[in-house]
């Protein structure tokens, strides 16, 4: 076999191994909602789905103690049941359909409104805010929005840039 072809095949094989072993940074914002109108739910689906497949970047929890837990508690969903279902690789729309079918789920307008308001209104403590801004190269004096959703977006973008683009 031609040495150039062997070299190309080895390079392609190495690239394919790299792609299959990649860890993904979740890029869906906590401020995003799907058809049910629950903000952060698409991000929870993405993170927990990636974790179930061993593909979530190690800096991110699949289901964490912050917004993830707030959404599960508000909707009256059990973390273990959510993890089990997401291990089956559902689409986001299938995930919402599964949620609607859960006994005792809370999807009334008031519950969704309160959950969304709590997420939008959450403010990180000073140390967390300063850490996120510093890691992104943004001066604390120039930061307009102290909201955690916006700061978390900035953190995701900075991590994506560091890990993927630079």
N, C-alpha and C positions, 0 to 999 in steps of 0.2 A: 504494500500500500504506500502511496505517496506520503512522505513525511509531512508535507504541508496539510494534507487531509487529516492525518493522525493528530497533528497539533490543533487544527480547527475543531476536530471532534472532542479533544480533551478540553479545549477552551469552552465549547458549547456545554459540555457536561458539567464543568465547573460553574458556569453561569447558571445552569438549571438547578444545580444543588444550592447555589446562593439564593435563588428565587424561592425555592421550596422551604428554605430554612429561615426566611425573613421574618422579622417581628414587626408588626404594624403599629403605627402611632394612630390612635383614633382621631379622625379629623371632622367628625360630626359634632357640631357645637351643642352645648347643653341648652342653648336657647332655641333649638330646633324641635318642632313638633311634627308628628305624623297625623293621619286622618282622625285619630281619637282626640287630638288637641292637647296631649300631655307633653309639655316640653321636657327635654332630657331623655325621654323614653327611647328615641332612636339611637342616642349615644350609648345608653345602657345596653341596648340590643347589640350594637356594634362591639363594644368592649367585651361583654360576656360571651358573645359568639366567638370572637377572636381568642379569648382565653380558653374556651372549650376545645378549640382546635390547636392549642399550643402556639398561637401566632400573635399574641398580644405583647407589645413592647413591655419590658420588665418594669418600667417606671410607672405603669398604669395598673390599677386593680381591675379585675373583671367586674366585680360588684363591690364597690367600696362603701365606706361608712358615711360619706357625704350625700351628694345628690342621689346616688343610686339607692341608698337606703331610704331617703326621703320619699322617692317615687314609689318604691315597693310598699312602704308603710301607708302612704296616702291611698294607694289603690287596693290595699289589703291583699297583697300577693306575698307568698312565701318564697324566700330566697332559694331554698333548695328545689322547689318546684320549677322556678324560673330557670335555674341552672340546668336542671334535667331536660327541660323542653328545649332550651337553646343548644344543647349538645346534639340535637337531631338536625341541626343546620336549617332552621326555617328562614324564609324571607322575612323582611320586616312586616309585611302585610299579614303573613301567616302568624307572626308573633302577636300582632294586635288581635287577630281573630281568636287565638288561643286565650289571650287575656280576657276578652269578652265572654268566653265560655267558662271562666273559672268561678266556682261557687263563692259567693260573698264578695266578689270584686266590686269596688266602688268607682263608678264611672259617671256619676251625676255631675252636672255642670258646676255645682258649688265645690265639690271635692277637687275637680280639675282646676278650677279657678284658684283655690287656696294653694294647691301644690305649685302651680305656675307662679303665683305671686311670691311664694316663699323662695323659690329658686331665683327668680329675677331680683328679689330684694336682698339676697344674701351678700354680705360684705366680708371679705377675708380680713383676718387680723393684720396689723401693721407689718409684722415680720414676714408673713406669707406674701403680702402685696409687694413689699420691698424686694423679697427674694425673686419673685416672678419677674418684676420689672428689671432688676439687675441682670438676670440671666438672659433677658431679651435685649439688653442694651438700651433700656429706656430710663431716662431720669425720672425719679419720683415726682419732681416738680412739674414735669411735662405731662404727667398722666392725668387724663380728663375723667375717665370712668373708674371708680373704685369697685364696681360690681364684680363679683366673683366669676360670673359667666364670661364677661369680657376679658378679665385677667386669665382665666383658664384657656380661652381662645388664644391669647397671646403666648401663653406657655406652650400650647400644642404647636403653634406655628414656629416658635423658636426651637423646640425639640425636633420638629420635622426638618427644619433647615439644617440643624446641626447633624442629625443622624442620616439624612437622605441626600441633601443637596450640597453640603460642603465637604 
